Structure formats: C-alpha cells, structure tokens
C-alpha cells in the first residue's frame, strides 16, 4: 500500500505553467470593463463605490440576457405554423 501511495505522489508533476495575463494593471482593466458595460447598456462607475453598483446591475442583467440567449438558441424540428 505504501508503494502505491509513493508512486501516485511521485507521478504528480508540478511543472505546469501559469497562463499569461491578458490585462495586468488595474486602470486597463477598469477601462475594458467600462467599454464592455456600455455595449450592454450598463453604467460602470467603478470608482464611485468600488464597483458594487456595477456588480448589482450585472447580477440583474445577466439572468435576463442569458434567458434571451436560451430562447434564441432553441429551435423546432417541425414547423409550428401551418402554411
């Protein structure tokens, strides 16, 4: 049993690489968030209250937007309307 444990622990290779950062500074991240928020009609004032109001807007926006995407992705195999 001890031999199996040692083989399993020895099989782990900790030589993985950390993925590269796309954005590595806070001002650039804030700028990207504000740009993306305007696309979806959200007001992203991150400096006013540390982003809490934006997080609240996002929590209200996401479920409705996701539901619309689900409805758009559904399709009927058979035509529902008589021609």
N, C-alpha and C positions, 0 to 999 in steps of 0.2 A: 504494500500500500504506500509506503514511504517513497519507493522508487517511482511509482506512478505520479505522485504529487511533485516530486522533483522534476520529472520530465515535463509535466504540464507547466510548471513555473518556469522552467528553462526554455520552453517554446515561445514564451512571450518576448516579442522584440520591441523594445522601447525606442526604436529609431525612426518613428514617424515624423513627418514634417508638419509644422503648424501652417494652416492655409494663409495665404497672403492677405493683408488688409486692403480692402478697396478704398476705404476712407480712414485716414489715420490722424485726423485732427478735428477738434470739436467745431470750429467755425465752418469748415467744409461740410460736416455732417448736418449742421443746422441749416445751411444753405440748400442742401439737397432735399431735406425734409420740407422746407418751405416751398420749394419748387414743385415737389410732388403733391403737396397738400392743395396747392392752387389748381392743379389738374382735376382734382376730385371735388372742388368747391369747399374745402375746409380752410379754416383760418388757423394758421400755425404761428402763434406768437409765443415762442419758446422762452423768451426772456421774462415775460410778464409774471408767470407763476411756475417756473421750472417745467413747463410743458404739461401740467396737469389738465388744463382745459383742452389742450390738443388731444391728450390721451382719452379724455371723456368723449370728445367729438368722434374720435376714431372708434371707440367702443360702441357708439350708437350707429355709426356709419357702416361698419364692416358687416354686421349680420344682414342688413337690408341689401347691401351691394352683393354679398355672397348669394343671397336668395335669388336675386335677379339673374345672376350668372347661372345658377342651377336651373332656373326655369328656361333660360335661353338655350341651355345645353340639352334639354330633354327634347326628344322628337318622337313622333308616332310612326310606327312601321306602316300602318294603314292610314289612308287619307280619312280624316274625321268628317269632312264635308262632302255631301252628295253633289256630284257635278251635274 
